[in-house]
């Protein structure tokens, strides 16, 4: 499928891997890019030096384009913004803030800028600021979420901006890709399914939780404090929601989740860890290589879309 996104990023398939903190490192990004998608290294809260090391490691594993996701709340966001310029990264996706102050430097260096947005207003703002595309992410997604569903958000963003739109949230197979295209998207971004890729460094216990998840097994914490996070339910989320309902302060609740994502991803702690995953986890049934995943997904999508020229 050829779209403005495949042309913009120089990729074969309009399928982008989400920049998931601790999960989206060099091995996964390289495997996705090698399979014709667009791999992304997730900076998360990591230091700039780590991001630089991951970029170089990924480049040693693939000569295909890949990108970096920058969480703008990262204390070293300024340094990471410079790293992607120095390293000649193809594109940057951003979250948790406005990337406006980096836009000029990135554009001058030829870095494509693709902010993640959860509203029409933010999409328009990013287009005015010079973004090359936007990821319209619905609340079905795992991790930090907005308040609008993918089905409602994507067509409204597609109608509101002239730059290409990438749909995210609740997409894990070719049916989701086809639906996203019908809504006006020109690519999709997927996270949860890639967590269980064979090339993913996520702990087997974390992968098994996703593979074994049902449609009702995700829940949202932090809604009352304006920091909603979707994850699979476990003893930690039950304790969090109990305290949240009782009126605990944001600071007290934060103590429950400090380092919890790393515990889940790296240590396989499914009791105290944060098992970030989208509502689509119930559709993820097995571990595959990135190549197998992408070929299966794009084959399904092409069949549903009738191989129409994009």
Secondary structure as a PSIPRED ss2 file (coil, helix, strand):
# PSIPRED VFORMAT (PSIPRED V4.0)

   1 X C   1.000  0.000  0.000
   2 X C   1.000  0.000  0.000
   3 X C   1.000  0.000  0.000
   4 X H   0.000  1.000  0.000
   5 X H   0.000  1.000  0.000
   6 X H   0.000  1.000  0.000
   7 X H   0.000  1.000  0.000
   8 X H   0.000  1.000  0.000
   9 X H   0.000  1.000  0.000
  10 X C   1.000  0.000  0.000
  11 X C   1.000  0.000  0.000
  12 X C   1.000  0.000  0.000
  13 X C   1.000  0.000  0.000
  14 X C   1.000  0.000  0.000
  15 X E   0.000  0.000  1.000
  16 X E   0.000  0.000  1.000
  17 X E   0.000  0.000  1.000
  18 X C   1.000  0.000  0.000
  19 X C   1.000  0.000  0.000
  20 X C   1.000  0.000  0.000
  21 X C   1.000  0.000  0.000
  22 X C   1.000  0.000  0.000
  23 X C   1.000  0.000  0.000
  24 X C   1.000  0.000  0.000
  25 X C   1.000  0.000  0.000
  26 X H   0.000  1.000  0.000
  27 X H   0.000  1.000  0.000
  28 X H   0.000  1.000  0.000
  29 X H   0.000  1.000  0.000
  30 X H   0.000  1.000  0.000
  31 X H   0.000  1.000  0.000
  32 X H   0.000  1.000  0.000
  33 X H   0.000  1.000  0.000
  34 X H   0.000  1.000  0.000
  35 X C   1.000  0.000  0.000
  36 X C   1.000  0.000  0.000
  37 X C   1.000  0.000  0.000
  38 X E   0.000  0.000  1.000
  39 X E   0.000  0.000  1.000
  40 X E   0.000  0.000  1.000
  41 X E   0.000  0.000  1.000
  42 X E   0.000  0.000  1.000
  43 X C   1.000  0.000  0.000
  44 X C   1.000  0.000  0.000
  45 X C   1.000  0.000  0.000
  46 X C   1.000  0.000  0.000
  47 X C   1.000  0.000  0.000
  48 X H   0.000  1.000  0.000
  49 X H   0.000  1.000  0.000
  50 X H   0.000  1.000  0.000
  51 X H   0.000  1.000  0.000
  52 X H   0.000  1.000  0.000
  53 X H   0.000  1.000  0.000
  54 X H   0.000  1.000  0.000
  55 X H   0.000  1.000  0.000
  56 X H   0.000  1.000  0.000
  57 X H   0.000  1.000  0.000
  58 X H   0.000  1.000  0.000
  59 X H   0.000  1.000  0.000
  60 X H   0.000  1.000  0.000
  61 X H   0.000  1.000  0.000
  62 X C   1.000  0.000  0.000
  63 X C   1.000  0.000  0.000
  64 X C   1.000  0.000  0.000
  65 X C   1.000  0.000  0.000
  66 X E   0.000  0.000  1.000
  67 X E   0.000  0.000  1.000
  68 X E   0.000  0.000  1.000
  69 X E   0.000  0.000  1.000
  70 X E   0.000  0.000  1.000
  71 X E   0.000  0.000  1.000
  72 X C   1.000  0.000  0.000
  73 X C   1.000  0.000  0.000
  74 X C   1.000  0.000  0.000
  75 X C   1.000  0.000  0.000
  76 X C   1.000  0.000  0.000
  77 X H   0.000  1.000  0.000
  78 X H   0.000  1.000  0.000
  79 X H   0.000  1.000  0.000
  80 X H   0.000  1.000  0.000
  81 X H   0.000  1.000  0.000
  82 X H   0.000  1.000  0.000
  83 X H   0.000  1.000  0.000
  84 X H   0.000  1.000  0.000
  85 X H   0.000  1.000  0.000
  86 X H   0.000  1.000  0.000
  87 X C   1.000  0.000  0.000
  88 X C   1.000  0.000  0.000
  89 X C   1.000  0.000  0.000
  90 X C   1.000  0.000  0.000
  91 X E   0.000  0.000  1.000
  92 X E   0.000  0.000  1.000
  93 X E   0.000  0.000  1.000
  94 X E   0.000  0.000  1.000
  95 X E   0.000  0.000  1.000
  96 X C   1.000  0.000  0.000
  97 X C   1.000  0.000  0.000
  98 X C   1.000  0.000  0.000
  99 X C   1.000  0.000  0.000
 100 X H   0.000  1.000  0.000
 101 X H   0.000  1.000  0.000
 102 X H   0.000  1.000  0.000
 103 X H   0.000  1.000  0.000
 104 X H   0.000  1.000  0.000
 105 X H   0.000  1.000  0.000
 106 X H   0.000  1.000  0.000
 107 X H   0.000  1.000  0.000
 108 X H   0.000  1.000  0.000
 109 X C   1.000  0.000  0.000
 110 X C   1.000  0.000  0.000
 111 X C   1.000  0.000  0.000
 112 X E   0.000  0.000  1.000
 113 X E   0.000  0.000  1.000
 114 X E   0.000  0.000  1.000
 115 X E   0.000  0.000  1.000
 116 X E   0.000  0.000  1.000
 117 X E   0.000  0.000  1.000
 118 X C   1.000  0.000  0.000
 119 X C   1.000  0.000  0.000
 120 X H   0.000  1.000  0.000
 121 X H   0.000  1.000  0.000
 122 X H   0.000  1.000  0.000
 123 X H   0.000  1.000  0.000
 124 X H   0.000  1.000  0.000
 125 X H   0.000  1.000  0.000
 126 X H   0.000  1.000  0.000
 127 X H   0.000  1.000  0.000
 128 X H   0.000  1.000  0.000
 129 X H   0.000  1.000  0.000
 130 X C   1.000  0.000  0.000
 131 X C   1.000  0.000  0.000
 132 X C   1.000  0.000  0.000
 133 X E   0.000  0.000  1.000
 134 X E   0.000  0.000  1.000
 135 X E   0.000  0.000  1.000
 136 X E   0.000  0.000  1.000
 137 X E   0.000  0.000  1.000
 138 X C   1.000  0.000  0.000
 139 X C   1.000  0.000  0.000
 140 X C   1.000  0.000  0.000
 141 X C   1.000  0.000  0.000
 142 X C   1.000  0.000  0.000
 143 X E   0.000  0.000  1.000
 144 X E   0.000  0.000  1.000
 145 X C   1.000  0.000  0.000
 146 X C   1.000  0.000  0.000
 147 X C   1.000  0.000  0.000
 148 X C   1.000  0.000  0.000
 149 X C   1.000  0.000  0.000
 150 X H   0.000  1.000  0.000
 151 X H   0.000  1.000  0.000
 152 X H   0.000  1.000  0.000
 153 X H   0.000  1.000  0.000
 154 X H   0.000  1.000  0.000
 155 X H   0.000  1.000  0.000
 156 X H   0.000  1.000  0.000
 157 X H   0.000  1.000  0.000
 158 X H   0.000  1.000  0.000
 159 X H   0.000  1.000  0.000
 160 X H   0.000  1.000  0.000
 161 X C   1.000  0.000  0.000
 162 X C   1.000  0.000  0.000
 163 X C   1.000  0.000  0.000
 164 X E   0.000  0.000  1.000
 165 X E   0.000  0.000  1.000
 166 X E   0.000  0.000  1.000
 167 X E   0.000  0.000  1.000
 168 X E   0.000  0.000  1.000
 169 X C   1.000  0.000  0.000
 170 X C   1.000  0.000  0.000
 171 X C   1.000  0.000  0.000
 172 X C   1.000  0.000  0.000
 173 X C   1.000  0.000  0.000
 174 X H   0.000  1.000  0.000
 175 X H   0.000  1.000  0.000
 176 X H   0.000  1.000  0.000
 177 X H   0.000  1.000  0.000
 178 X H   0.000  1.000  0.000
 179 X H   0.000  1.000  0.000
 180 X H   0.000  1.000  0.000
 181 X H   0.000  1.000  0.000
 182 X H   0.000  1.000  0.000
 183 X C   1.000  0.000  0.000
 184 X C   1.000  0.000  0.000
 185 X C   1.000  0.000  0.000
 186 X C   1.000  0.000  0.000
 187 X E   0.000  0.000  1.000
 188 X E   0.000  0.000  1.000
 189 X E   0.000  0.000  1.000
 190 X E   0.000  0.000  1.000
 191 X C   1.000  0.000  0.000
 192 X H   0.000  1.000  0.000
 193 X H   0.000  1.000  0.000
 194 X H   0.000  1.000  0.000
 195 X H   0.000  1.000  0.000
 196 X C   1.000  0.000  0.000
 197 X C   1.000  0.000  0.000
 198 X C   1.000  0.000  0.000
 199 X C   1.000  0.000  0.000
 200 X C   1.000  0.000  0.000
 201 X C   1.000  0.000  0.000
 202 X C   1.000  0.000  0.000
 203 X C   1.000  0.000  0.000
 204 X H   0.000  1.000  0.000
 205 X H   0.000  1.000  0.000
 206 X H   0.000  1.000  0.000
 207 X H   0.000  1.000  0.000
 208 X H   0.000  1.000  0.000
 209 X H   0.000  1.000  0.000
 210 X H   0.000  1.000  0.000
 211 X H   0.000  1.000  0.000
 212 X C   1.000  0.000  0.000
 213 X C   1.000  0.000  0.000
 214 X C   1.000  0.000  0.000
 215 X C   1.000  0.000  0.000
 216 X C   1.000  0.000  0.000
 217 X C   1.000  0.000  0.000
 218 X E   0.000  0.000  1.000
 219 X E   0.000  0.000  1.000
 220 X E   0.000  0.000  1.000
 221 X E   0.000  0.000  1.000
 222 X C   1.000  0.000  0.000
 223 X H   0.000  1.000  0.000
 224 X H   0.000  1.000  0.000
 225 X H   0.000  1.000  0.000
 226 X C   1.000  0.000  0.000
 227 X C   1.000  0.000  0.000
 228 X C   1.000  0.000  0.000
 229 X E   0.000  0.000  1.000
 230 X E   0.000  0.000  1.000
 231 X E   0.000  0.000  1.000
 232 X E   0.000  0.000  1.000
 233 X C   1.000  0.000  0.000
 234 X C   1.000  0.000  0.000
 235 X H   0.000  1.000  0.000
 236 X H   0.000  1.000  0.000
 237 X H   0.000  1.000  0.000
 238 X H   0.000  1.000  0.000
 239 X H   0.000  1.000  0.000
 240 X H   0.000  1.000  0.000
 241 X H   0.000  1.000  0.000
 242 X H   0.000  1.000  0.000
 243 X H   0.000  1.000  0.000
 244 X H   0.000  1.000  0.000
 245 X H   0.000  1.000  0.000
 246 X C   1.000  0.000  0.000
 247 X C   1.000  0.000  0.000
 248 X C   1.000  0.000  0.000
 249 X C   1.000  0.000  0.000
 250 X H   0.000  1.000  0.000
 251 X H   0.000  1.000  0.000
 252 X H   0.000  1.000  0.000
 253 X H   0.000  1.000  0.000
 254 X H   0.000  1.000  0.000
 255 X H   0.000  1.000  0.000
 256 X H   0.000  1.000  0.000
 257 X H   0.000  1.000  0.000
 258 X C   1.000  0.000  0.000
 259 X C   1.000  0.000  0.000
 260 X H   0.000  1.000  0.000
 261 X H   0.000  1.000  0.000
 262 X H   0.000  1.000  0.000
 263 X H   0.000  1.000  0.000
 264 X H   0.000  1.000  0.000
 265 X H   0.000  1.000  0.000
 266 X H   0.000  1.000  0.000
 267 X H   0.000  1.000  0.000
 268 X C   1.000  0.000  0.000
 269 X C   1.000  0.000  0.000
 270 X C   1.000  0.000  0.000
 271 X C   1.000  0.000  0.000
 272 X C   1.000  0.000  0.000
 273 X C   1.000  0.000  0.000
 274 X C   1.000  0.000  0.000
 275 X C   1.000  0.000  0.000
 276 X E   0.000  0.000  1.000
 277 X C   1.000  0.000  0.000
 278 X C   1.000  0.000  0.000
 279 X H   0.000  1.000  0.000
 280 X H   0.000  1.000  0.000
 281 X H   0.000  1.000  0.000
 282 X H   0.000  1.000  0.000
 283 X H   0.000  1.000  0.000
 284 X C   1.000  0.000  0.000
 285 X C   1.000  0.000  0.000
 286 X C   1.000  0.000  0.000
 287 X C   1.000  0.000  0.000
 288 X C   1.000  0.000  0.000
 289 X C   1.000  0.000  0.000
 290 X H   0.000  1.000  0.000
 291 X H   0.000  1.000  0.000
 292 X H   0.000  1.000  0.000
 293 X H   0.000  1.000  0.000
 294 X H   0.000  1.000  0.000
 295 X H   0.000  1.000  0.000
 296 X H   0.000  1.000  0.000
 297 X H   0.000  1.000  0.000
 298 X H   0.000  1.000  0.000
 299 X H   0.000  1.000  0.000
 300 X H   0.000  1.000  0.000
 301 X H   0.000  1.000  0.000
 302 X H   0.000  1.000  0.000
 303 X H   0.000  1.000  0.000
 304 X H   0.000  1.000  0.000
 305 X H   0.000  1.000  0.000
 306 X C   1.000  0.000  0.000
 307 X C   1.000  0.000  0.000
 308 X C   1.000  0.000  0.000
 309 X C   1.000  0.000  0.000
 310 X C   1.000  0.000  0.000
